[in-house]
Amino acid sequence: MDLYYYEDLLNRIAISLYGTKIVFDKKGVFEWDKRPDGSISYRSIKVLHKFQIPTTKNEIVETKSKVSYLSLKNNIYISKISDESTVDVYSSGGGMVKRYTFKIIDSKIQKVKETVISIR
């Protein structure tokens, strides 16, 4: 597993999702947990590697309606590439958890599916 490739791919996916570069609190590579029968459990993940995040970041506290946006955790994880050249991205932040599926075609990425897992 080439971690530099996965980190670059994750950064490109994040830019395509959010339109800008975002500083995440946690990011890394994961695999889906398996049920006893061997099928994939899309409800839980097993983190394989966490990427190093710089500890110094400019913290700008915005408050709207008494909600501190600084307190919201932004996490993003990418799965290993499947045999069908797809990756799943698990993202949380702002009170919402989402799962995306992306197809990798040559060096381009294309969003195939977006699923809201939970809303706080």
N, CA, C and O atoms as CSV, one atom per row, in Angstrom:
chain,resi,resn,atom,element,x,y,z
A,1,MET,N,N,0.854,-1.178,0.000
A,1,MET,CA,C,0.000,0.000,0.000
A,1,MET,C,C,0.896,1.236,0.000
A,1,MET,O,O,1.683,1.438,0.925
A,2,ASP,N,N,0.775,2.056,-1.032
A,2,ASP,CA,C,1.555,3.279,-1.174
A,2,ASP,C,C,0.838,4.417,-0.447
A,2,ASP,O,O,-0.123,4.984,-0.969
A,3,LEU,N,N,1.305,4.749,0.757
A,3,LEU,CA,C,0.622,5.743,1.576
A,3,LEU,C,C,0.652,7.133,0.962
A,3,LEU,O,O,-0.299,7.898,1.119
A,4,TYR,N,N,1.743,7.475,0.258
A,4,TYR,CA,C,1.811,8.790,-0.390
A,4,TYR,C,C,0.735,8.913,-1.463
A,4,TYR,O,O,0.115,9.966,-1.606
A,5,TYR,N,N,0.514,7.843,-2.215
A,5,TYR,CA,C,-0.523,7.845,-3.246
A,5,TYR,C,C,-1.898,8.047,-2.616
A,5,TYR,O,O,-2.699,8.843,-3.107
A,6,TYR,N,N,-2.172,7.321,-1.523
A,6,TYR,CA,C,-3.471,7.433,-0.863
A,6,TYR,C,C,-3.673,8.815,-0.251
A,6,TYR,O,O,-4.778,9.354,-0.298
A,7,GLU,N,N,-2.626,9.389,0.319
A,7,GLU,CA,C,-2.764,10.730,0.893
A,7,GLU,C,C,-3.026,11.757,-0.202
A,7,GLU,O,O,-3.865,12.641,-0.027
A,8,ASP,N,N,-2.321,11.653,-1.331
A,8,ASP,CA,C,-2.553,12.563,-2.451
A,8,ASP,C,C,-3.964,12.383,-3.008
A,8,ASP,O,O,-4.651,13.365,-3.292
A,9,LEU,N,N,-4.394,11.141,-3.164
A,9,LEU,CA,C,-5.737,10.861,-3.661
A,9,LEU,C,C,-6.796,11.422,-2.719
A,9,LEU,O,O,-7.784,12.000,-3.172
A,10,LEU,N,N,-6.600,11.258,-1.421
A,10,LEU,CA,C,-7.538,11.777,-0.433
A,10,LEU,C,C,-7.599,13.297,-0.485
A,10,LEU,O,O,-8.683,13.872,-0.384
A,11,ASN,N,N,-6.449,13.960,-0.642
A,11,ASN,CA,C,-6.439,15.422,-0.748
A,11,ASN,C,C,-7.168,15.889,-2.005
A,11,ASN,O,O,-7.899,16.878,-1.960
A,12,ARG,N,N,-6.980,15.192,-3.123
A,12,ARG,CA,C,-7.685,15.559,-4.363
A,12,ARG,C,C,-9.187,15.350,-4.225
A,12,ARG,O,O,-9.971,16.161,-4.719
A,13,ILE,N,N,-9.594,14.284,-3.567
A,13,ILE,CA,C,-11.020,14.031,-3.346
A,13,ILE,C,C,-11.609,15.101,-2.438
A,13,ILE,O,O,-12.712,15.584,-2.694
A,14,ALA,N,N,-10.895,15.480,-1.381
A,14,ALA,CA,C,-11.386,16.514,-0.467
A,14,ALA,C,C,-11.579,17.838,-1.195
A,14,ALA,O,O,-12.565,18.536,-0.961
A,15,ILE,N,N,-10.647,18.189,-2.075
A,15,ILE,CA,C,-10.784,19.431,-2.838
A,15,ILE,C,C,-11.983,19.340,-3.778
A,15,ILE,O,O,-12.703,20.323,-3.953
A,16,SER,N,N,-12.209,18.175,-4.386
A,16,SER,CA,C,-13.371,18.042,-5.277
A,16,SER,C,C,-14.685,18.094,-4.499
A,16,SER,O,O,-15.694,18.562,-5.027
A,17,LEU,N,N,-14.688,17.620,-3.250
A,17,LEU,CA,C,-15.903,17.653,-2.438
A,17,LEU,C,C,-16.206,19.044,-1.902
A,17,LEU,O,O,-17.345,19.506,-1.963
A,18,TYR,N,N,-15.181,19.710,-1.376
A,18,TYR,CA,C,-15.394,20.960,-0.661
A,18,TYR,C,C,-15.010,22.198,-1.465
A,18,TYR,O,O,-15.316,23.314,-1.045
A,19,GLY,N,N,-14.355,22.033,-2.599
A,19,GLY,CA,C,-14.005,23.172,-3.436
A,19,GLY,C,C,-12.796,23.950,-2.968
A,19,GLY,O,O,-12.392,24.909,-3.626
A,20,THR,N,N,-12.218,23.572,-1.869
A,20,THR,CA,C,-11.047,24.250,-1.328
A,20,THR,C,C,-10.280,23.271,-0.453
A,20,THR,O,O,-10.789,22.206,-0.102
A,21,LYS,N,N,-9.068,23.634,-0.110
A,21,LYS,CA,C,-8.273,22.772,0.769
A,21,LYS,C,C,-8.711,23.011,2.209
A,21,LYS,O,O,-8.791,24.156,2.654
A,22,ILE,N,N,-8.989,21.949,2.926
A,22,ILE,CA,C,-9.476,22.022,4.299
A,22,ILE,C,C,-8.457,21.373,5.218
A,22,ILE,O,O,-7.840,20.369,4.860
A,23,VAL,N,N,-8.279,21.945,6.403
A,23,VAL,CA,C,-7.422,21.332,7.414
A,23,VAL,C,C,-8.297,20.371,8.209
A,23,VAL,O,O,-9.278,20.781,8.829
A,24,PHE,N,N,-7.938,19.096,8.189
A,24,PHE,CA,C,-8.697,18.076,8.893
A,24,PHE,C,C,-8.058,17.788,10.239
A,24,PHE,O,O,-6.848,17.933,10.410
A,25,ASP,N,N,-8.889,17.376,11.197
A,25,ASP,CA,C,-8.383,16.976,12.503
A,25,ASP,C,C,-7.800,15.567,12.449
A,25,ASP,O,O,-6.816,15.275,13.129
A,26,LYS,N,N,-8.396,14.701,11.652
A,26,LYS,CA,C,-7.892,13.335,11.478
A,26,LYS,C,C,-8.131,12.922,10.034
A,26,LYS,O,O,-9.167,13.241,9.451
A,27,LYS,N,N,-7.165,12.208,9.463
A,27,LYS,CA,C,-7.355,11.620,8.138
A,27,LYS,C,C,-6.468,10.401,8.019
A,27,LYS,O,O,-5.421,10.313,8.662
A,28,GLY,N,N,-6.892,9.464,7.194
A,28,GLY,CA,C,-6.116,8.244,7.058
A,28,GLY,C,C,-6.744,7.257,6.101
A,28,GLY,O,O,-7.644,7.595,5.333
A,29,VAL,N,N,-6.249,6.021,6.160
A,29,VAL,CA,C,-6.715,4.930,5.309
A,29,VAL,C,C,-7.444,3.927,6.201
A,29,VAL,O,O,-7.011,3.652,7.320
A,30,PHE,N,N,-8.561,3.380,5.696
A,30,PHE,CA,C,-9.324,2.413,6.479
A,30,PHE,C,C,-9.736,1.240,5.607
A,30,PHE,O,O,-9.616,1.276,4.382
A,31,GLU,N,N,-10.222,0.211,6.262
A,31,GLU,CA,C,-10.921,-0.866,5.559
A,31,GLU,C,C,-12.207,-1.123,6.319
A,31,GLU,O,O,-12.279,-0.899,7.527
A,32,TRP,N,N,-13.216,-1.590,5.615
A,32,TRP,CA,C,-14.495,-1.889,6.243
A,32,TRP,C,C,-14.360,-3.134,7.104
A,32,TRP,O,O,-13.681,-4.088,6.725
A,33,ASP,N,N,-15.008,-3.125,8.265
A,33,ASP,CA,C,-15.057,-4.329,9.091
A,33,ASP,C,C,-15.911,-5.379,8.389
A,33,ASP,O,O,-16.790,-5.055,7.590
A,34,LYS,N,N,-15.639,-6.624,8.699
A,34,LYS,CA,C,-16.385,-7.733,8.091
A,34,LYS,C,C,-17.272,-8.393,9.138
A,34,LYS,O,O,-16.922,-8.478,10.315
A,35,ARG,N,N,-18.417,-8.851,8.681
A,35,ARG,CA,C,-19.317,-9.622,9.538
A,35,ARG,C,C,-18.765,-11.042,9.665
A,35,ARG,O,O,-17.870,-11.423,8.910
A,36,PRO,N,N,-19.287,-11.832,10.612
A,36,PRO,CA,C,-18.805,-13.212,10.758
A,36,PRO,C,C,-18.936,-14.053,9.486
A,36,PRO,O,O,-18.161,-14.986,9.277
A,37,ASP,N,N,-19.921,-13.723,8.631
A,37,ASP,CA,C,-20.081,-14.493,7.390
A,37,ASP,C,C,-19.159,-14.010,6.270
A,37,ASP,O,O,-19.184,-14.564,5.171
A,38,GLY,N,N,-18.341,-12.976,6.538
A,38,GLY,CA,C,-17.381,-12.482,5.556
A,38,GLY,C,C,-17.860,-11.308,4.733
A,38,GLY,O,O,-17.078,-10.730,3.978
A,39,SER,N,N,-19.147,-10.933,4.858
A,39,SER,CA,C,-19.652,-9.788,4.102
A,39,SER,C,C,-19.203,-8.486,4.771
A,39,SER,O,O,-18.849,-8.466,5.950
A,40,ILE,N,N,-19.225,-7.412,3.999
A,40,ILE,CA,C,-18.751,-6.116,4.492
A,40,ILE,C,C,-19.814,-5.462,5.360
A,40,ILE,O,O,-20.989,-5.426,4.993
A,41,SER,N,N,-19.400,-4.945,6.511
A,41,SER,CA,C,-20.271,-4.171,7.384
A,41,SER,C,C,-20.003,-2.698,7.127
A,41,SER,O,O,-18.947,-2.182,7.494
A,42,TYR,N,N,-20.952,-2.022,6.497
A,42,TYR,CA,C,-20.773,-0.607,6.182
A,42,TYR,C,C,-21.063,0.290,7.376
A,42,TYR,O,O,-21.154,1.507,7.215
A,43,ARG,N,N,-21.209,-0.269,8.555
A,43,ARG,CA,C,-21.494,0.515,9.753
A,43,ARG,C,C,-20.251,0.806,10.583
A,43,ARG,O,O,-20.288,1.678,11.451
A,44,SER,N,N,-19.156,0.101,10.339
A,44,SER,CA,C,-17.957,0.359,11.135
A,44,SER,C,C,-16.709,0.162,10.288
A,44,SER,O,O,-16.683,-0.629,9.346
A,45,ILE,N,N,-15.676,0.912,10.659
A,45,ILE,CA,C,-14.425,0.854,9.911
A,45,ILE,C,C,-13.280,0.457,10.834
A,45,ILE,O,O,-13.360,0.604,12.054
A,46,LYS,N,N,-12.233,-0.041,10.230
A,46,LYS,CA,C,-11.009,-0.379,10.951
A,46,LYS,C,C,-9.912,0.492,10.351
A,46,LYS,O,O,-9.567,0.342,9.179
A,47,VAL,N,N,-9.364,1.405,11.156
A,47,VAL,CA,C,-8.348,2.334,10.665
A,47,VAL,C,C,-7.033,1.585,10.494
A,47,VAL,O,O,-6.551,0.930,11.418
A,48,LEU,N,N,-6.459,1.692,9.294
A,48,LEU,CA,C,-5.193,1.027,9.001
A,48,LEU,C,C,-4.005,1.954,9.212
A,48,LEU,O,O,-2.948,1.521,9.674
A,49,HIS,N,N,-4.176,3.227,8.875
A,49,HIS,CA,C,-3.076,4.179,8.987
A,49,HIS,C,C,-3.649,5.580,9.141
A,49,HIS,O,O,-4.605,5.945,8.457
A,50,LYS,N,N,-3.058,6.369,10.047
A,50,LYS,CA,C,-3.432,7.778,10.190
A,50,LYS,C,C,-2.309,8.628,9.627
A,50,LYS,O,O,-1.140,8.416,9.951
A,51,PHE,N,N,-2.661,9.594,8.779
A,51,PHE,CA,C,-1.670,10.502,8.227
A,51,PHE,C,C,-1.325,11.571,9.256
A,51,PHE,O,O,-2.172,11.983,10.048
A,52,GLN,N,N,-0.074,12.012,9.235
A,52,GLN,CA,C,0.385,13.056,10.149
A,52,GLN,C,C,-0.252,14.385,9.749
A,52,GLN,O,O,-0.241,14.762,8.577
A,53,ILE,N,N,-0.804,15.083,10.730
A,53,ILE,CA,C,-1.425,16.382,10.486
A,53,ILE,C,C,-0.579,17.427,11.202
A,53,ILE,O,O,-0.237,17.241,12.370
A,54,PRO,N,N,-0.231,18.531,10.524
A,54,PRO,CA,C,0.531,19.583,11.208
A,54,PRO,C,C,-0.249,20.104,12.413
A,54,PRO,O,O,-1.456,20.331,12.334
A,55,THR,N,N,0.452,20.290,13.524
A,55,THR,CA,C,-0.229,20.720,14.744
A,55,THR,C,C,-0.471,22.222,14.777
A,55,THR,O,O,-1.308,22.693,15.547
A,56,THR,N,N,0.237,22.969,13.968
A,56,THR,CA,C,0.027,24.413,13.954
A,56,THR,C,C,-0.920,24.761,12.820
A,56,THR,O,O,-0.628,24.527,11.647
A,57,LYS,N,N,-2.044,25.316,13.190
A,57,LYS,CA,C,-2.998,25.775,12.189
A,57,LYS,C,C,-3.614,27.076,12.678
A,57,LYS,O,O,-3.741,27.308,13.880
A,58,ASN,N,N,-3.983,27.897,11.752
A,58,ASN,CA,C,-4.616,29.158,12.110
A,58,ASN,C,C,-6.040,28.869,12.552
A,58,ASN,O,O,-6.859,28.375,11.776
A,59,GLU,N,N,-6.321,29.181,13.799
A,59,GLU,CA,C,-7.640,28.907,14.330
A,59,GLU,C,C,-8.460,30.183,14.308
A,59,GLU,O,O,-8.170,31.138,15.029
A,60,ILE,N,N,-9.471,30.185,13.484
A,60,ILE,CA,C,-10.377,31.321,13.395
A,60,ILE,C,C,-11.699,30.858,13.972
A,60,ILE,O,O,-12.318,29.922,13.465
A,61,VAL,N,N,-12.122,31.515,15.027
A,61,VAL,CA,C,-13.361,31.130,15.674
A,61,VAL,C,C,-14.488,31.965,15.076
A,61,VAL,O,O,-14.498,33.191,15.194
A,62,GLU,N,N,-15.427,31.293,14.440
A,62,GLU,CA,C,-16.611,31.957,13.920
A,62,GLU,C,C,-17.774,31.513,14.785
A,62,GLU,O,O,-17.930,30.322,15.055
A,63,THR,N,N,-18.576,32.443,15.212
A,63,THR,CA,C,-19.753,32.071,15.981
A,63,THR,C,C,-20.987,32.607,15.288
A,63,THR,O,O,-21.090,33.799,14.998
A,64,LYS,N,N,-21.898,31.729,15.034
A,64,LYS,CA,C,-23.193,32.072,14.459
A,64,LYS,C,C,-24.218,31.291,15.257
A,64,LYS,O,O,-24.102,30.073,15.395
A,65,SER,N,N,-25.202,31.966,15.774
A,65,SER,CA,C,-26.246,31.326,16.576
A,65,SER,C,C,-25.650,30.545,17.743
A,65,SER,O,O,-26.130,29.465,18.085
A,66,LYS,N,N,-24.617,31.089,18.345
A,66,LYS,CA,C,-23.968,30.516,19.529
A,66,LYS,C,C,-23.362,29.139,19.285
A,66,LYS,O,O,-23.234,28.351,20.223
A,67,VAL,N,N,-22.988,28.834,18.054
A,67,VAL,CA,C,-22.302,27.582,17.737
A,67,VAL,C,C,-20.870,27.926,17.373
A,67,VAL,O,O,-20.638,28.723,16.465
A,68,SER,N,N,-19.914,27.341,18.063
A,68,SER,CA,C,-18.515,27.572,17.743
A,68,SER,C,C,-18.091,26.563,16.689
A,68,SER,O,O,-18.034,25.362,16.955
A,69,TYR,N,N,-17.791,27.056,15.488
A,69,TYR,CA,C,-17.394,26.158,14.412
A,69,TYR,C,C,-16.016,25.557,14.656
A,69,TYR,O,O,-15.647,24.580,14.005
A,70,LEU,N,N,-15.254,26.123,15.581
A,70,LEU,CA,C,-13.947,25.574,15.922
A,70,LEU,C,C,-14.091,24.236,16.644
A,70,LEU,O,O,-13.195,23.395,16.575
A,71,SER,N,N,-15.213,24.036,17.335
A,71,SER,CA,C,-15.390,22.812,18.120
A,71,SER,C,C,-15.818,21.612,17.279
A,71,SER,O,O,-15.810,20.486,17.775
A,72,LEU,N,N,-16.189,21.827,16.027
A,72,LEU,CA,C,-16.628,20.726,15.180
A,72,LEU,C,C,-15.424,19.989,14.617
A,72,LEU,O,O,-14.516,20.613,14.067
A,73,LYS,N,N,-15.407,18.695,14.745
A,73,LYS,CA,C,-14.286,17.881,14.272
A,73,LYS,C,C,-14.487,17.525,12.808
A,73,LYS,O,O,-15.573,17.109,12.403
A,74,ASN,N,N,-13.446,17.689,12.028
A,74,ASN,CA,C,-13.469,17.326,10.614
A,74,ASN,C,C,-12.542,16.137,10.407
A,74,ASN,O,O,-11.321,16.271,10.498
A,75,ASN,N,N,-13.119,14.981,10.129
A,75,ASN,CA,C,-12.350,13.761,9.900
A,75,ASN,C,C,-12.657,13.241,8.503
A,75,ASN,O,O,-13.785,13.360,8.024
A,76,ILE,N,N,-11.662,12.671,7.860
A,76,ILE,CA,C,-11.867,12.080,6.540
A,76,ILE,C,C,-10.932,10.880,6.400
A,76,ILE,O,O,-9.742,10.959,6.707
A,77,TYR,N,N,-11.492,9.779,5.932
A,77,TYR,CA,C,-10.724,8.550,5.739
A,77,TYR,C,C,-11.052,7.971,4.371
A,77,TYR,O,O,-12.169,8.121,3.877
A,78,ILE,N,N,-10.084,7.315,3.768
A,78,ILE,CA,C,-10.243,6.707,2.447
A,78,ILE,C,C,-9.994,5.206,2.559
A,78,ILE,O,O,-9.132,4.761,3.317
A,79,SER,N,N,-10.760,4.437,1.793
A,79,SER,CA,C,-10.565,2.984,1.793
A,79,SER,C,C,-9.495,2.606,0.781
A,79,SER,O,O,-9.085,3.416,-0.050
A,80,LYS,N,N,-9.057,1.372,0.869
A,80,LYS,CA,C,-8.137,0.867,-0.147
A,80,LYS,C,C,-8.897,0.743,-1.465
A,80,LYS,O,O,-10.117,0.577,-1.468
A,81,ILE,N,N,-8.186,0.824,-2.568
A,81,ILE,CA,C,-8.806,0.742,-3.888
A,81,ILE,C,C,-9.315,-0.680,-4.118
A,81,ILE,O,O,-8.595,-1.656,-3.909
A,82,SER,N,N,-10.574,-0.773,-4.552
A,82,SER,CA,C,-11.183,-2.086,-4.795
A,82,SER,C,C,-10.777,-2.615,-6.166
A,82,SER,O,O,-10.112,-1.927,-6.941
A,83,ASP,N,N,-11.183,-3.833,-6.447
A,83,ASP,CA,C,-10.901,-4.443,-7.747
A,83,ASP,C,C,-11.602,-3.708,-8.888
A,83,ASP,O,O,-11.164,-3.776,-10.036
A,84,GLU,N,N,-12.698,-3.002,-8.568
A,84,GLU,CA,C,-13.446,-2.248,-9.580
A,84,GLU,C,C,-12.925,-0.823,-9.737
A,84,GLU,O,O,-13.577,0.000,-10.380
A,85,SER,N,N,-11.763,-0.516,-9.162
A,85,SER,CA,C,-11.151,0.826,-9.195
A,85,SER,C,C,-12.032,1.873,-8.527
A,85,SER,O,O,-12.145,2.997,-9.014
A,86,THR,N,N,-12.653,1.503,-7.413
A,86,THR,CA,C,-13.432,2.458,-6.634
A,86,THR,C,C,-12.830,2.580,-5.242
A,86,THR,O,O,-12.163,1.667,-4.756
A,87,VAL,N,N,-13.077,3.721,-4.611
A,87,VAL,CA,C,-12.691,3.936,-3.219
A,87,VAL,C,C,-13.896,4.504,-2.488
A,87,VAL,O,O,-14.709,5.221,-3.073
A,88,ASP,N,N,-14.005,4.181,-1.216
A,88,ASP,CA,C,-15.013,4.783,-0.355
A,88,ASP,C,C,-14.322,5.829,0.497
A,88,ASP,O,O,-13.192,5.636,0.944
A,89,VAL,N,N,-15.012,6.939,0.717
A,89,VAL,CA,C,-14.504,8.004,1.575
A,89,VAL,C,C,-15.530,8.208,2.676
A,89,VAL,O,O,-16.720,8.381,2.412
A,90,TYR,N,N,-15.055,8.185,3.910
A,90,TYR,CA,C,-15.892,8.333,5.094
A,90,TYR,C,C,-15.529,9.680,5.695
A,90,TYR,O,O,-14.380,9.896,6.078
A,91,SER,N,N,-16.498,10.593,5.784
A,91,SER,CA,C,-16.211,11.954,6.211
A,91,SER,C,C,-17.175,12.364,7.313
A,91,SER,O,O,-18.364,12.053,7.255
A,92,SER,N,N,-16.659,13.062,8.316
A,92,SER,CA,C,-17.521,13.573,9.376
A,92,SER,C,C,-17.107,14.988,9.727
A,92,SER,O,O,-15.936,15.355,9.628
A,93,GLY,N,N,-18.079,15.768,10.135
A,93,GLY,CA,C,-17.836,17.151,10.528
A,93,GLY,C,C,-19.115,17.945,10.417
A,93,GLY,O,O,-19.969,17.653,9.579
A,94,GLY,N,N,-19.247,18.949,11.265
A,94,GLY,CA,C,-20.441,19.782,11.216
A,94,GLY,C,C,-21.703,19.053,11.629
A,94,GLY,O,O,-22.804,19.463,11.260
A,95,GLY,N,N,-21.562,17.981,12.387
A,95,GLY,CA,C,-22.723,17.245,12.860
A,95,GLY,C,C,-23.258,16.217,11.883
A,95,GLY,O,O,-24.329,15.655,12.109
A,96,MET,N,N,-22.530,15.957,10.797
A,96,MET,CA,C,-23.004,15.016,9.784
A,96,MET,C,C,-21.895,14.034,9.424
A,96,MET,O,O,-20.725,14.407,9.344
A,97,VAL,N,N,-22.269,12.794,9.209
A,97,VAL,CA,C,-21.333,11.773,8.747
A,97,VAL,C,C,-21.812,11.312,7.375
A,97,VAL,O,O,-22.981,10.969,7.197
A,98,LYS,N,N,-20.889,11.307,6.399
A,98,LYS,CA,C,-21.244,10.909,5.031
A,98,LYS,C,C,-20.273,9.859,4.521
A,98,LYS,O,O,-19.120,9.778,4.945
A,99,ARG,N,N,-20.786,9.052,3.589
A,99,ARG,CA,C,-19.952,8.080,2.893
A,99,ARG,C,C,-20.084,8.354,1.399
A,99,ARG,O,O,-21.191,8.458,0.870
A,100,TYR,N,N,-18.956,8.470,0.735
A,100,TYR,CA,C,-18.919,8.713,-0.702
A,100,TYR,C,C,-18.240,7.527,-1.369
A,100,TYR,O,O,-17.382,6.873,-0.776
A,101,THR,N,N,-18.632,7.260,-2.601
A,101,THR,CA,C,-17.941,6.279,-3.429
A,101,THR,C,C,-17.430,7.003,-4.661
A,101,THR,O,O,-18.183,7.702,-5.339
A,102,PHE,N,N,-16.146,6.832,-4.948
A,102,PHE,CA,C,-15.516,7.464,-6.102
A,102,PHE,C,C,-14.956,6.396,-7.019
A,102,PHE,O,O,-14.443,5.375,-6.562
A,103,LYS,N,N,-15.059,6.638,-8.314
A,103,LYS,CA,C,-14.476,5.770,-9.337
A,103,LYS,C,C,-13.210,6.447,-9.827
A,103,LYS,O,O,-13.213,7.645,-10.110
A,104,ILE,N,N,-12.129,5.686,-9.928
A,104,ILE,CA,C,-10.861,6.211,-10.430
A,104,ILE,C,C,-10.711,5.757,-11.874
A,104,ILE,O,O,-10.628,4.563,-12.160
A,105,ILE,N,N,-10.679,6.730,-12.780
A,105,ILE,CA,C,-10.523,6.453,-14.207
A,105,ILE,C,C,-9.240,7.137,-14.647
A,105,ILE,O,O,-9.160,8.365,-14.666
A,106,ASP,N,N,-8.233,6.341,-15.002
A,106,ASP,CA,C,-6.881,6.838,-15.286
A,106,ASP,C,C,-6.406,7.625,-14.071
A,106,ASP,O,O,-6.223,7.032,-13.008
A,107,SER,N,N,-6.200,8.921,-14.179
A,107,SER,CA,C,-5.776,9.713,-13.019
A,107,SER,C,C,-6.896,10.630,-12.538
A,107,SER,O,O,-6.669,11.488,-11.684
A,108,LYS,N,N,-8.106,10.457,-13.081
A,108,LYS,CA,C,-9.238,11.307,-12.706
A,108,LYS,C,C,-10.138,10.577,-11.723
A,108,LYS,O,O,-10.196,9.347,-11.691
A,109,ILE,N,N,-10.846,11.378,-10.917
A,109,ILE,CA,C,-11.778,10.814,-9.949
A,109,ILE,C,C,-13.184,11.293,-10.287
A,109,ILE,O,O,-13.381,12.428,-10.720
A,110,GLN,N,N,-14.149,10.417,-10.084
A,110,GLN,CA,C,-15.535,10.746,-10.379
A,110,GLN,C,C,-16.398,10.253,-9.226
A,110,GLN,O,O,-16.332,9.084,-8.848
A,111,LYS,N,N,-17.222,11.166,-8.661
A,111,LYS,CA,C,-18.106,10.773,-7.567
A,111,LYS,C,C,-19.250,9.940,-8.128
A,111,LYS,O,O,-19.942,10.356,-9.058
A,112,VAL,N,N,-19.440,8.754,-7.549
A,112,VAL,CA,C,-20.468,7.833,-8.001
A,112,VAL,C,C,-21.679,7.879,-7.079
A,112,VAL,O,O,-22.820,7.848,-7.538
A,113,LYS,N,N,-21.420,7.955,-5.762
A,113,LYS,CA,C,-22.504,7.842,-4.792
A,113,LYS,C,C,-22.183,8.671,-3.557
A,113,LYS,O,O,-21.026,8.789,-3.155
A,114,GLU,N,N,-23.231,9.249,-2.958
A,114,GLU,CA,C,-23.100,9.999,-1.705
A,114,GLU,C,C,-24.224,9.551,-0.787
A,114,GLU,O,O,-25.393,9.585,-1.171
A,115,THR,N,N,-23.874,9.131,0.430
A,115,THR,CA,C,-24.851,8.630,1.387
A,115,THR,C,C,-24.659,9.331,2.719
A,115,THR,O,O,-23.543,9.387,3.237
A,116,VAL,N,N,-25.746,9.869,3.283
A,116,VAL,CA,C,-25.696,10.453,4.620
A,116,VAL,C,C,-25.880,9.317,5.613
A,116,VAL,O,O,-26.882,8.603,5.584
A,117,ILE,N,N,-24.894,9.160,6.496
A,117,ILE,CA,C,-24.939,8.085,7.487
A,117,ILE,C,C,-25.707,8.530,8.725
A,117,ILE,O,O,-26.578,7.810,9.212
A,118,SER,N,N,-25.386,9.713,9.232
A,118,SER,CA,C,-26.084,10.215,10.415
A,118,SER,C,C,-26.017,11.729,10.475
A,118,SER,O,O,-25.099,12.350,9.939
A,119,ILE,N,N,-27.003,12.309,11.136
A,119,ILE,CA,C,-27.054,13.752,11.374
A,119,ILE,C,C,-27.275,13.944,12.862
A,119,ILE,O,O,-28.172,13.345,13.455
A,120,ARG,N,N,-26.439,14.792,13.459
A,120,ARG,CA,C,-26.585,15.069,14.883
A,120,ARG,C,C,-27.691,16.039,15.131
A,120,ARG,O,O,-27.959,16.390,16.280
